[in-house]
Amino acid sequence: MRALAALIPALFLLAGCADLGPYPSLAQRPIERELPPPDVDPAAREAADDPAIAARIAAFAQEARKARAEFDAALPAAEGSARRAGAPESQSWVVAQEALSRAVAAQASTAHLLSDFDAYTLDIARAKPISTADGERLQAALDDVQKIADFEHEQVARLAAMIRTP
């Protein structure tokens, strides 16, 4: 047992003398020369605001207002028809279903816009660093379009519940 205890330290000493083999150099790699030093303030590395992002946000906002106006134009007729809807498959029921379909079609514009805006936001975030301000503007605009989509969805669901189905 004592021989084994004396042998263990000798093995550690021999391991220290072993050939280290072809390990990579600890020298700085080319990419590491291009990165900012770790002591640089993160705020100094902040990406600048991108005017193209601001322009695209404005275009999405304009499209959202247009889609909401289309939905708002279809909503009163759908509400009136839903209130007057009679028994399933009656003439008034068919008119209500058609009016509801027009509201759903108007709602689809907002849903497509939301999907496109979401994809744009993901593409921008993956493509390059964006400024904090651009990120906040993108999120605020995305939240606004989501609120419009949620409102339209609630209205369509409410009207559909008013119209009896067979």
C-alpha positions as CSV (number, residue, x, y, z in Angstrom):
1,M,0.0,0.0,0.0
2,R,2.9,2.4,0.9
3,A,4.5,1.5,-2.5
4,L,1.3,2.6,-4.3
5,A,1.2,5.8,-2.3
6,A,4.8,6.6,-3.3
7,L,4.1,5.7,-6.9
8,I,1.2,8.1,-7.4
9,P,3.3,11.3,-7.0
10,A,5.9,9.8,-9.3
11,L,3.3,9.4,-12.0
12,F,2.2,13.0,-11.7
13,L,5.8,14.1,-12.1
14,L,6.2,11.9,-15.2
15,A,3.0,13.3,-16.7
16,G,4.4,16.8,-16.4
17,C,7.3,15.8,-18.7
18,A,5.1,14.3,-21.4
19,D,5.1,15.7,-24.9
20,L,2.2,18.2,-25.3
21,G,1.5,17.4,-28.9
22,P,0.2,19.7,-31.7
23,Y,-2.0,22.0,-29.7
24,P,-3.1,25.4,-31.2
25,S,-1.0,28.5,-30.5
26,L,-2.1,30.9,-27.9
27,A,-1.1,33.8,-30.2
28,Q,-3.9,36.2,-31.1
29,R,-5.9,35.1,-34.1
30,P,-6.7,37.5,-37.0
31,I,-10.4,37.9,-36.0
32,E,-9.3,38.7,-32.4
33,R,-7.2,41.6,-33.8
34,E,-10.4,43.1,-35.4
35,L,-12.6,42.8,-32.3
36,P,-12.7,45.8,-29.9
37,P,-10.7,45.3,-26.8
38,P,-12.8,43.9,-23.9
39,D,-12.3,47.1,-21.8
40,V,-14.2,49.3,-24.4
41,D,-17.5,50.6,-23.0
42,P,-20.4,48.7,-24.6
43,A,-22.2,52.0,-25.2
44,A,-19.3,53.1,-27.4
45,R,-19.9,50.0,-29.6
46,E,-23.7,50.8,-29.9
47,A,-24.9,50.7,-33.5
48,A,-26.0,53.9,-35.1
49,D,-29.7,54.5,-35.9
50,D,-30.5,53.3,-39.4
51,P,-32.6,55.7,-41.5
52,A,-33.8,52.7,-43.6
53,I,-35.3,51.1,-40.5
54,A,-37.1,54.3,-39.6
55,A,-38.4,54.6,-43.1
56,R,-39.6,51.0,-43.1
57,I,-41.3,51.4,-39.8
58,A,-43.1,54.5,-41.2
59,A,-44.2,52.5,-44.2
60,F,-45.6,49.7,-42.0
61,A,-47.4,52.2,-39.8
62,Q,-49.0,53.7,-42.9
63,E,-50.0,50.2,-44.2
64,A,-51.5,49.5,-40.7
65,R,-53.6,52.6,-40.8
66,K,-54.9,51.7,-44.2
67,A,-55.7,48.2,-43.2
68,R,-57.5,49.4,-40.0
69,A,-59.5,51.9,-42.1
70,E,-60.6,49.1,-44.5
71,F,-61.7,47.0,-41.5
72,D,-63.5,49.9,-39.9
73,A,-65.3,50.5,-43.1
74,A,-66.5,46.9,-43.2
75,L,-67.4,46.6,-39.5
76,P,-70.6,48.7,-39.3
77,A,-72.3,46.7,-42.1
78,A,-71.2,43.4,-40.5
79,E,-72.5,44.5,-37.1
80,G,-75.9,45.6,-38.5
81,S,-76.2,42.4,-40.5
82,A,-75.2,40.3,-37.5
83,R,-77.9,42.0,-35.4
84,R,-80.5,41.3,-38.0
85,A,-79.5,37.8,-38.8
86,G,-82.3,35.4,-38.6
87,A,-82.4,31.6,-38.5
88,P,-79.5,29.8,-40.1
89,E,-79.8,29.7,-43.9
90,S,-82.4,32.4,-44.0
91,Q,-81.9,35.4,-46.3
92,S,-80.9,37.7,-43.4
93,W,-78.4,35.0,-42.2
94,V,-76.8,34.7,-45.6
95,V,-76.5,38.5,-45.8
96,A,-74.9,38.5,-42.3
97,Q,-72.4,35.8,-43.4
98,E,-71.4,37.8,-46.5
99,A,-70.9,40.9,-44.4
100,L,-68.9,39.0,-41.9
101,S,-66.8,37.6,-44.8
102,R,-66.0,41.1,-45.9
103,A,-64.9,42.0,-42.4
104,V,-62.7,38.9,-42.3
105,A,-61.1,39.8,-45.6
106,A,-60.3,43.2,-44.3
107,Q,-58.9,41.6,-41.1
108,A,-56.7,39.5,-43.3
109,S,-54.9,42.6,-44.6
110,T,-53.8,43.4,-41.0
111,A,-52.8,39.8,-40.3
112,H,-50.6,39.7,-43.4
113,L,-49.1,43.0,-42.5
114,L,-48.3,41.8,-39.0
115,S,-46.7,38.7,-40.4
116,D,-44.6,40.7,-42.9
117,F,-43.6,43.2,-40.2
118,D,-42.6,40.4,-37.8
119,A,-40.5,38.7,-40.5
120,Y,-38.8,42.1,-41.3
121,T,-38.0,42.6,-37.7
122,L,-36.5,39.2,-37.4
123,D,-34.5,39.6,-40.6
124,I,-33.1,42.9,-39.5
125,A,-32.2,41.6,-36.0
126,R,-30.4,38.6,-37.6
127,A,-28.6,40.6,-40.4
128,K,-26.8,43.2,-38.3
129,P,-26.6,44.9,-35.0
130,I,-29.3,47.6,-34.6
131,S,-29.3,50.6,-32.3
132,T,-31.2,50.5,-29.1
133,A,-33.5,53.2,-30.3
134,D,-34.2,51.4,-33.6
135,G,-34.9,48.2,-31.6
136,E,-37.3,50.1,-29.3
137,R,-39.0,51.8,-32.3
138,L,-39.4,48.4,-34.1
139,Q,-40.9,46.8,-30.9
140,A,-43.3,49.7,-30.4
141,A,-44.5,49.7,-34.0
142,L,-44.8,45.9,-33.9
143,D,-46.9,46.2,-30.7
144,D,-49.1,48.8,-32.3
145,V,-49.8,46.5,-35.3
146,Q,-50.4,43.6,-32.9
147,K,-53.0,45.7,-31.0
148,I,-54.8,46.4,-34.3
149,A,-54.8,42.7,-35.2
150,D,-56.0,41.7,-31.8
151,F,-58.9,44.3,-31.9
152,E,-60.0,43.1,-35.3
153,H,-59.8,39.5,-34.3
154,E,-62.0,40.2,-31.2
155,Q,-64.6,42.1,-33.4
156,V,-64.8,39.3,-35.9
157,A,-65.2,36.7,-33.1
158,R,-67.9,38.8,-31.5
159,L,-69.8,39.1,-34.8
160,A,-69.4,35.5,-35.6
161,A,-70.9,34.6,-32.2
162,M,-73.9,36.9,-32.9
163,I,-74.7,35.0,-36.1
164,R,-76.1,31.6,-35.5
165,T,-74.6,28.8,-37.4
166,P,-76.4,25.6,-38.5
